[in-house]
Amino acid sequence: MKYKLIVSDLDDTLLNDNLIISDKNRQAVADYIAAGGVFTIATGRMTKPMLDICKDLHLRGEAISYQGAVVTDVFSGRTVEETGIPNAVALELCHYLDKLNVYYQVYEGSKIHIKRLTSWSELYKKFCDCPFYEHGENLIGYIKNKGFHPVKILLMEDPLFIGGHISDLTEAFGKDLLVNTSKKWLIEMVNKKINKGTAVAGIAKRLGISREEVICIGDSSNDLSMIEYAGLGVAVQNGDPVLKQLADYVCPSNNEDGVAHVIYKFGLEETI
């Protein structure tokens, strides 16, 4: 087997537009695992919903959530690695976001801390039905008093303003934070020391698998680091144009079983 590890993003990659894993993708993952390959997930999603999908696919080993900030053992639920945003940086960022008057979410373990529920909260629940904790104007006070290191801070905004916010946030916090996007209406911020690529590299090292034996599949800018790391970096057809230019291969879209196509063509080396 040339490629021993395949890592896939979830939204707009393994999941179709209805947020479902197709029967063909599901069967392809099972066939690859049965042949001796390791298949896992790398997502910006929270850990619990990521683990639910991993267990549904009968995956074993480690999986990646929060864009690489957390690596978890699927079977036991044990956290293998966790890298949060320093508390002082998180506080500075929240003050900055308050001045922008935008909606944002602060992640602590399985909790999402917000000022108040809005239409953005309702939209997010479609992708991740997790508990929200409302703090009103005391959100920053909670973060300061609790002293925790958020694994991610997420901003949601009209797509027209996302590009400008990314540029401004990168300029203001680029030395400490990785600022990118996975959907046209949100911005994700995590500790700059980590990303999906570094997380995949860690898993591969622990498995004794070289980067040349790794395939990574994604659709958006937060997948770029793992696409660049992999021996074979793959972008789905519905993905970001820049990612598709930089990928080694472009597979069919998330609605056309692109992940299954990659598994059979490269993972199992079948003639398609």
C-alpha positions as CSV (number, residue, x, y, z in Angstrom):
1,M,0.0,0.0,0.0
2,K,1.6,3.2,-1.2
3,Y,-0.5,5.5,0.9
4,K,-1.0,4.3,4.5
5,L,-2.8,7.2,6.0
6,I,-5.7,9.3,4.5
7,V,-6.9,12.4,6.3
8,S,-10.1,14.1,5.3
9,D,-11.8,17.4,6.2
10,L,-15.5,17.1,7.1
11,D,-17.6,20.0,5.9
12,D,-17.8,20.4,2.1
13,T,-15.3,17.5,1.8
14,L,-16.4,14.2,3.3
15,L,-19.9,15.6,4.1
16,N,-22.1,16.5,1.2
17,D,-24.2,19.7,1.2
18,N,-26.8,18.0,3.3
19,L,-24.2,17.3,5.9
20,I,-24.4,13.6,5.3
21,I,-21.7,11.0,4.5
22,S,-22.8,9.3,1.3
23,D,-23.1,5.5,1.2
24,K,-20.3,5.4,-1.4
25,N,-17.9,7.5,0.8
26,R,-18.8,5.3,3.8
27,Q,-18.1,2.1,1.9
28,A,-14.9,3.4,0.6
29,V,-13.6,4.3,4.1
30,A,-14.6,0.8,5.3
31,D,-12.8,-0.8,2.3
32,Y,-9.6,1.2,2.9
33,I,-9.5,0.3,6.6
34,A,-10.2,-3.4,5.8
35,A,-7.2,-3.3,3.4
36,G,-4.9,-2.1,6.3
37,G,-5.0,1.7,5.7
38,V,-5.6,4.3,8.4
39,F,-8.4,6.8,7.8
40,T,-9.0,9.8,10.0
41,I,-10.6,13.2,10.2
42,A,-9.1,16.7,10.5
43,T,-11.8,19.4,11.1
44,G,-12.4,22.8,12.5
45,R,-15.4,21.4,14.3
46,M,-15.5,20.8,18.0
47,T,-14.2,17.6,19.4
48,K,-17.5,15.9,20.4
49,P,-19.3,16.1,17.1
50,M,-16.1,15.1,15.3
51,L,-15.8,12.0,17.6
52,D,-19.5,11.1,16.9
53,I,-18.7,11.0,13.2
54,C,-15.5,9.0,13.7
55,K,-17.4,6.4,15.8
56,D,-20.2,6.3,13.2
57,L,-17.5,5.4,10.7
58,H,-15.9,2.9,13.1
59,L,-12.6,4.7,13.0
60,R,-9.8,3.9,15.4
61,G,-6.6,5.9,16.4
62,E,-6.4,9.6,16.6
63,A,-8.5,12.4,15.0
64,I,-8.1,16.2,14.8
65,S,-10.6,18.9,15.9
66,Y,-10.4,22.7,16.3
67,Q,-8.2,23.0,13.2
68,G,-5.4,21.0,14.9
69,A,-5.7,22.6,18.3
70,V,-6.9,19.3,19.8
71,V,-5.9,15.7,18.9
72,T,-8.1,13.0,20.5
73,D,-7.9,9.2,20.7
74,V,-11.2,8.1,19.1
75,F,-11.8,5.0,21.2
76,S,-11.1,6.3,24.7
77,G,-11.9,10.0,24.1
78,R,-8.5,10.8,25.7
79,T,-7.0,14.1,24.7
80,V,-3.6,13.4,23.1
81,E,-2.6,17.0,22.4
82,E,-4.2,20.4,23.1
83,T,-2.9,23.8,22.3
84,G,-5.0,26.8,23.2
85,I,-4.8,30.6,22.7
86,P,-2.9,32.3,25.6
87,N,-5.4,33.9,27.9
88,A,-3.9,37.4,27.5
89,V,-4.1,37.1,23.7
90,A,-7.7,35.9,23.9
91,L,-8.7,38.9,26.0
92,E,-7.0,41.3,23.6
93,L,-8.7,39.7,20.7
94,C,-12.2,39.8,22.3
95,H,-11.7,43.5,23.1
96,Y,-10.8,44.0,19.4
97,L,-13.9,42.1,18.2
98,D,-16.1,44.0,20.6
99,K,-15.0,47.2,18.9
100,L,-15.9,45.8,15.6
101,N,-19.3,45.0,17.0
102,V,-19.4,41.5,15.5
103,Y,-20.7,38.2,16.7
104,Y,-18.0,35.8,18.0
105,Q,-17.8,32.5,19.9
106,V,-15.1,31.5,22.4
107,Y,-14.4,27.7,22.8
108,E,-13.5,26.0,26.1
109,G,-13.6,22.3,25.8
110,S,-17.1,21.3,24.8
111,K,-18.5,24.7,25.7
112,I,-19.2,27.7,23.5
113,H,-19.1,31.0,25.3
114,I,-21.0,33.9,23.7
115,K,-22.5,37.2,24.7
116,R,-26.0,36.3,23.6
117,L,-27.8,34.0,21.2
118,T,-28.4,35.5,17.7
119,S,-29.3,34.4,14.2
120,W,-25.6,33.5,13.8
121,S,-25.9,31.1,16.8
122,E,-28.9,29.4,15.1
123,L,-27.0,29.0,11.8
124,Y,-24.1,27.5,13.7
125,K,-26.4,25.0,15.4
126,K,-27.1,23.5,12.0
127,F,-23.5,22.3,11.8
128,C,-22.8,21.7,15.5
129,D,-25.6,21.2,18.0
130,C,-23.5,22.0,21.1
131,P,-24.3,24.0,24.3
132,F,-24.0,27.7,24.3
133,Y,-23.3,29.7,27.5
134,E,-24.5,33.3,27.4
135,H,-22.5,35.8,29.5
136,G,-23.8,39.2,28.1
137,E,-21.3,42.0,28.6
138,N,-19.5,39.9,31.2
139,L,-18.0,37.5,28.6
140,I,-14.6,39.1,28.7
141,G,-14.8,39.1,32.5
142,Y,-15.5,35.4,32.5
143,I,-12.5,34.6,30.3
144,K,-10.3,36.7,32.5
145,N,-11.5,35.4,35.8
146,K,-11.5,31.7,34.6
147,G,-8.0,32.2,33.1
148,F,-8.5,29.4,30.5
149,H,-6.8,29.2,27.1
150,P,-9.5,29.0,24.4
151,V,-8.9,26.3,21.8
152,K,-10.5,28.5,19.2
153,I,-12.3,31.9,18.8
154,L,-14.7,32.1,15.8
155,L,-16.2,35.2,14.2
156,M,-19.4,35.1,12.1
157,E,-20.2,38.0,9.7
158,D,-21.7,38.9,6.4
159,P,-19.4,37.3,3.7
160,L,-18.9,40.8,2.2
161,F,-16.8,41.8,5.2
162,I,-14.9,38.5,5.8
163,G,-12.0,39.2,3.5
164,G,-11.3,42.6,5.1
165,H,-11.6,41.2,8.6
166,I,-9.1,38.4,7.8
167,S,-6.6,41.0,6.6
168,D,-7.1,43.3,9.6
169,L,-7.0,40.4,12.1
170,T,-3.9,38.9,10.6
171,E,-2.1,42.3,10.7
172,A,-3.2,42.8,14.3
173,F,-2.7,39.3,15.7
174,G,-0.7,37.4,13.1
175,K,2.3,36.9,15.4
176,D,0.1,34.9,17.8
177,L,-2.8,33.6,15.8
178,L,-3.5,31.6,12.7
179,V,-6.5,33.5,11.1
180,N,-8.3,31.7,8.3
181,T,-11.7,30.5,7.1
182,S,-13.6,27.3,6.3
183,K,-16.9,28.9,5.1
184,K,-17.6,32.3,3.4
185,W,-19.3,33.7,6.5
186,L,-16.9,32.8,9.3
187,I,-13.3,33.4,10.5
188,E,-11.5,30.9,12.7
189,M,-8.6,31.9,15.0
190,V,-6.4,29.4,16.8
191,N,-2.9,29.4,18.3
192,K,-0.3,30.1,15.5
193,K,1.8,27.2,16.7
194,I,-0.6,24.7,15.4
195,N,-2.7,23.9,12.3
196,K,-4.1,20.9,10.6
197,G,-0.7,20.2,8.9
198,T,1.2,20.0,12.2
199,A,-1.5,17.8,13.7
200,V,-1.4,15.4,10.8
201,A,2.4,15.3,11.0
202,G,2.2,14.4,14.7
203,I,-0.3,11.5,14.0
204,A,1.8,10.2,11.1
205,K,5.0,10.3,13.3
206,R,3.3,8.4,16.1
207,L,2.1,5.8,13.6
208,G,5.6,5.5,12.0
209,I,4.2,6.7,8.6
210,S,6.2,9.1,6.4
211,R,4.7,12.2,4.9
212,E,5.1,10.6,1.4
213,E,2.7,7.9,2.5
214,V,0.0,10.4,3.5
215,I,-3.0,11.7,1.6
216,C,-4.9,14.8,2.8
217,I,-8.2,16.0,1.3
218,G,-9.8,19.4,1.9
219,D,-11.8,22.3,0.5
220,S,-10.8,25.5,2.2
221,S,-7.9,27.7,3.3
222,N,-7.7,26.0,6.7
223,D,-6.9,22.8,4.9
224,L,-3.9,24.3,3.1
225,S,-1.3,23.3,5.7
226,M,-2.2,19.7,5.6
227,I,-2.5,19.7,1.8
228,E,1.1,21.1,1.7
229,Y,2.3,18.6,4.2
230,A,0.9,15.5,2.5
231,G,2.7,13.3,0.0
232,L,-0.5,13.7,-2.0
233,G,-2.5,16.9,-1.3
234,V,-6.0,16.8,-2.7
235,A,-8.6,19.5,-3.1
236,V,-12.3,18.7,-3.9
237,Q,-13.7,20.3,-7.0
238,N,-16.0,22.6,-4.9
239,G,-13.1,23.9,-3.0
240,D,-11.4,27.2,-2.8
241,P,-9.7,28.2,-6.1
242,V,-6.4,28.9,-4.5
243,L,-6.4,25.5,-2.7
244,K,-7.2,23.8,-6.0
245,Q,-4.2,25.5,-7.6
246,L,-1.8,24.4,-4.9
247,A,-3.1,20.8,-4.5
248,D,-1.4,17.9,-6.3
249,Y,-4.8,16.6,-7.5
250,V,-8.4,17.8,-7.7
251,C,-11.0,15.2,-7.1
252,P,-14.8,15.3,-7.7
253,S,-16.9,17.5,-5.4
254,N,-18.3,16.7,-2.0
255,N,-21.6,16.0,-3.7
256,E,-20.0,13.6,-6.1
257,D,-18.2,11.3,-3.6
258,G,-14.8,12.9,-4.0
259,V,-13.3,11.2,-1.0
260,A,-14.4,7.8,-2.3
261,H,-12.8,8.6,-5.6
262,V,-9.5,9.4,-3.9
263,I,-9.6,6.3,-1.7
264,Y,-10.2,3.9,-4.6
265,K,-7.8,5.6,-7.1
266,F,-4.9,6.3,-4.8
267,G,-5.5,4.6,-1.5
268,L,-6.5,1.2,-2.9
269,E,-4.9,1.9,-6.4
270,E,-7.9,0.6,-8.3
271,T,-8.6,1.5,-11.9
272,I,-11.3,4.1,-12.0
